[in-house]
Amino acid sequence: MRVLHTMLRVGDLDRSIAFYTDVLGMQLIRKSENTEYKYTLAFVGYGDESQGAVIELTYNWGQSEYDLGNAYGHIALETDDIYATCEAIKAKGGQVTREAGPVKGGTTIIAFVKDPDGYSIELINKKDSGKGLG
């Protein structure tokens, strides 16, 4: 078995696709509509689904926002240079909510950004990505 995707419900599909592709550099892999049940799915990621996990953006027609609740944590993305990545995200209008620095109680360098719907995304330097707290 392997992880296929993580699904996020979004309030504005075009805005979310733009964030994940333009700001985070993912590709729009596929998109489909279900007119009977009134929803659209868009799958974004850094490569083909056969090679790695992707994110499913689900837009339920007419639903513009969601209560994120308190159980959701974050999606984690590996980056070669976390400091340059944070600067590039800010330059493209993205929101960095925690600047790059060591995780509390450890040495792994992390940062956090928010997508347009308020979902948290953790950035982890590639050299630290398998170390946990470091």
N, C-alpha and C positions, 0 to 999 in steps of 0.2 A: 504494500500500500504506500501511497504518497499523498502529500497535501496538494490539492488541485487549485483551490481558490479561497479567498475570503470575500464574503459579500457585505457590502455597505449600502444602506438605503440613502439616496441622495435627493435633495429638493430641487435641484436644477441640473439636469444631466449634462447639458452643454458646458456649463460653468465647471462642473466636476471633471469632465473629460479634459478641458483646457488646463486645469490645475495639474492633473496627473501626467499629461503629455507635455505641456509647455513648461511647467515649473519643475516637475520632478523627472522629466525626460523619459517617461514611459511611452510605449506605443499603444495605439488603439488596435487591438487584435481583432475584435469582431463586435458587432452590434446587431441586435434583433428586437423586433417589436411583437407584442402579443396584443392584437386589437380586441380579442374576445375578453381578456381579463385586464386590459388597460394598463400594461406596464412595458417598459423598455429596459433591456439589459445591454450593458457595454462592458467588455472585458479589456482591461489594460494591464500591461506588464513590461518587463524588460526583455522578453523573448517569447518564443513560441510556447504555448501551454504544454506541449509534449516534453519540454525541457525543464520547466520550473513552474512554481506557483504564480498565480496572477490574482488580480483584484476584480471582482464582479461589482460593478456599479448598477444598482437597481433603482430605476425611477418609476414609482407608482403614479400614474397620471393624476394630476390635480393635487398631489401631496407636496407641499413646498418646504416642510420642515419636520423634524423628528425630535423626540425627547431621547437623548443619548443614554439616559439611565446612568447607573453607577457601577455596572458590571464590566463594561467595555474598558479595555486597557489601551492598546495601541498596536499598530503595525510597525514592524522594524525593517529598515532598509540599510543595507551595507553600502558604504561609500569609500572611495579611495582617499579623499581629503575632506574631512568633515568641515573644516574651517572654510575652505573654498566653496563647498556645497552650500553652507549656510549663507554665505555672501551672495551666491548666485540665486538662491531662493528669494532672498530679500530684494535683490535687483529686479526680479520678475514679479514683485508684488506679493510674494508669499509671506506668511507670518511665522517667524521663528519665535517660539514661546519659551524656549530654554536654550541659551547660547551654548556652544560646544565647550565641554569641560568634563572633568572626571565625575563619574557616577558617585553619589554619596556612599561612603564606606568602601570605595574601591578605586581602581586606577583606569578602568575602561573609559575612553572618551566617547561621550554621547551628546546629542542635542535633540530637541523636539520641535516639530512644526505642526501647524493645524491646517487641515484642508478646509475648503469653503463651507462644509457642513459642520465643522467643529471636531472632526475626528483627529485624534493624536497620531502622529507618525514619529517614531524614534529613528534617529540616524545614528549609526555606529561605524566608527572607523574600521576599515577592512582588516587591519592588523589586529584589532581587538574583538572582532565579531564572534569568535568562538570561545572567548575566555570567561564569559559571565561577568562578574564584578571586577575581575582582573587582580 
